[in-house]
Amino acid sequence: MKEIIEQLTIELMEKNPNLSEEKARTWIELLASDFESSYAKAGYDYQGTAVVEKVMRQWIESYGDKIHEFASTNPKYAHLLDVQ
């Protein structure tokens, strides 16, 4: 999974130049964790990292260029990304 996180971080930074490498990695780790826990809470069996990777790529493509704007409106993430 470490290699996937690295690649997704690079992809997010390419999509959104407003993010540092540290913040892009934090976003990827937070969103992947949220997806996995939400998926499990919904009662689905774990499908492996391929599903997480696929969803993360969809989110990067759809929301990656404006993800930094979301942090300022959501306190759940703002304090983790040093956005005040």
C-alpha positions as CSV (number, residue, x, y, z in Angstrom):
1,M,0.0,0.0,0.0
2,K,3.0,2.3,0.6
3,E,3.8,2.4,-3.1
4,I,0.1,3.2,-3.9
5,I,0.1,6.0,-1.4
6,E,3.2,7.4,-3.0
7,Q,1.8,7.3,-6.5
8,L,-1.6,8.8,-5.5
9,T,0.3,11.6,-3.6
10,I,2.1,12.4,-6.8
11,E,-1.1,12.3,-8.8
12,L,-2.8,14.6,-6.4
13,M,0.1,17.1,-6.4
14,E,0.0,17.1,-10.2
15,K,-3.8,17.8,-10.2
16,N,-3.5,20.5,-7.5
17,P,-0.4,22.6,-7.3
18,N,-1.7,24.4,-4.2
19,L,-0.7,21.3,-2.1
20,S,2.7,20.5,-0.7
21,E,3.8,16.9,-0.8
22,E,3.1,16.6,2.9
23,K,-0.5,17.9,2.6
24,A,-1.2,15.8,-0.5
25,R,0.0,12.7,1.4
26,T,-2.1,13.6,4.4
27,W,-5.2,14.0,2.1
28,I,-4.6,10.7,0.5
29,E,-4.1,8.9,3.8
30,L,-7.2,10.6,5.4
31,L,-9.5,9.9,2.4
32,A,-8.3,6.3,2.0
33,S,-8.8,5.6,5.7
34,D,-12.3,7.3,5.6
35,F,-13.2,5.2,2.6
36,E,-12.1,2.0,4.1
37,S,-13.9,2.6,7.4
38,S,-17.1,3.8,5.7
39,Y,-17.0,0.7,3.4
40,A,-16.6,-1.6,6.4
41,K,-19.4,0.2,8.4
42,A,-21.7,-0.3,5.5
43,G,-21.2,-4.0,5.9
44,Y,-19.1,-4.7,2.7
45,D,-16.3,-7.2,2.7
46,Y,-12.9,-5.8,2.3
47,Q,-12.0,-5.9,-1.4
48,G,-8.3,-5.1,-1.1
49,T,-6.2,-2.2,-2.0
50,A,-7.2,-2.3,-5.7
51,V,-10.7,-0.9,-4.8
52,V,-9.2,1.8,-2.5
53,E,-6.8,2.8,-5.3
54,K,-9.6,2.9,-7.9
55,V,-11.8,5.1,-5.7
56,M,-9.0,7.4,-4.7
57,R,-8.1,7.9,-8.4
58,Q,-11.7,8.8,-9.2
59,W,-11.7,11.3,-6.3
60,I,-8.4,12.9,-7.4
61,E,-9.8,13.3,-10.9
62,S,-13.1,14.7,-9.8
63,Y,-12.1,16.8,-6.8
64,G,-8.3,17.0,-6.6
65,D,-8.0,20.5,-8.1
66,K,-10.2,22.0,-5.4
67,I,-9.7,19.7,-2.4
68,H,-7.7,22.3,-0.5
69,E,-10.9,24.5,-0.5
70,F,-12.8,21.8,1.3
71,A,-10.5,21.7,4.2
72,S,-11.2,25.2,5.2
73,T,-14.9,24.4,5.5
74,N,-14.6,21.1,7.3
75,P,-13.2,21.2,10.8
76,K,-12.7,17.4,10.8
77,Y,-9.9,17.9,8.3
78,A,-8.8,21.5,8.8
79,H,-6.9,20.9,12.0
80,L,-5.1,18.0,10.5
81,L,-4.0,20.0,7.5
82,D,-3.1,23.2,9.4
83,V,-5.9,25.2,7.8
84,Q,-7.4,27.9,10.0
